[in-house]
Amino acid sequence: MPHRIFVFSGGCRLCEDAADIVELGKCKECKMEVLRVDAKENRALVKKYDISAVPSIVIDEKIKVVGVPTFPWFCGEEFYGKLEREYPLRPR
């Protein structure tokens, strides 16, 4: 199942590293967007997902990973389930 992935970025090297990790590990069906937190057009999403640190990665509006992932990123249902359990996106 393809996933929708937002990588919230401040344009820093750590943000680029996080985006690179996700890009390398995601499957070709997954859609990834890098969103600058300081861009006016992204303010609503920054607020919706309560982004207070960069990089932050939001997947399918269910998962939120803050910081550069310290684990290998790969597409798969087992990996997605692990992220759902360990990094749930808490509603505001």
Backbone hydrogen bonds, N-H to C=O, Kabsch-Sander energy under -0.5 kcal/mol:
donor,donor_aa,acceptor,acceptor_aa,energy
5,I,3,H,-0.6
5,I,31,K,-3.4
6,F,58,V,-3.0
7,V,33,E,-3.0
8,F,6,F,-0.6
8,F,56,S,-3.5
9,S,35,L,-3.0
16,E,12,C,-2.0
17,D,13,R,-2.4
18,A,14,L,-2.4
19,A,15,C,-2.3
20,D,16,E,-2.3
21,I,17,D,-2.4
22,V,18,A,-2.2
23,E,19,A,-2.7
24,L,20,D,-2.5
25,G,21,I,-1.6
26,K,22,V,-2.2
30,C,27,C,-0.9
31,K,3,H,-2.6
32,M,30,C,-0.6
33,E,5,I,-2.6
35,L,7,V,-2.7
35,L,33,E,-0.6
37,V,9,S,-2.7
39,A,36,R,-1.2
42,N,39,A,-2.0
43,R,40,K,-1.3
46,V,42,N,-2.4
47,K,43,R,-2.3
48,K,44,A,-2.9
49,Y,45,L,-2.4
50,D,47,K,-1.3
51,I,46,V,-2.5
52,S,50,D,-0.7
56,S,8,F,-1.4
57,I,65,V,-3.1
58,V,6,F,-2.7
59,I,63,I,-2.1
60,D,4,R,-2.8
62,K,59,I,-2.7
63,I,59,I,-1.8
64,K,87,Y,-2.5
65,V,57,I,-2.7
66,V,64,K,-0.5
67,G,55,P,-3.6
75,C,25,G,-1.1
80,Y,76,G,-2.5
81,G,77,E,-2.5
82,K,78,E,-2.0
83,L,79,F,-2.3
84,E,80,Y,-2.4
85,R,81,G,-2.0
86,E,82,K,-2.6
87,Y,83,L,-2.9
89,L,62,K,-3.0
90,R,88,P,-0.7
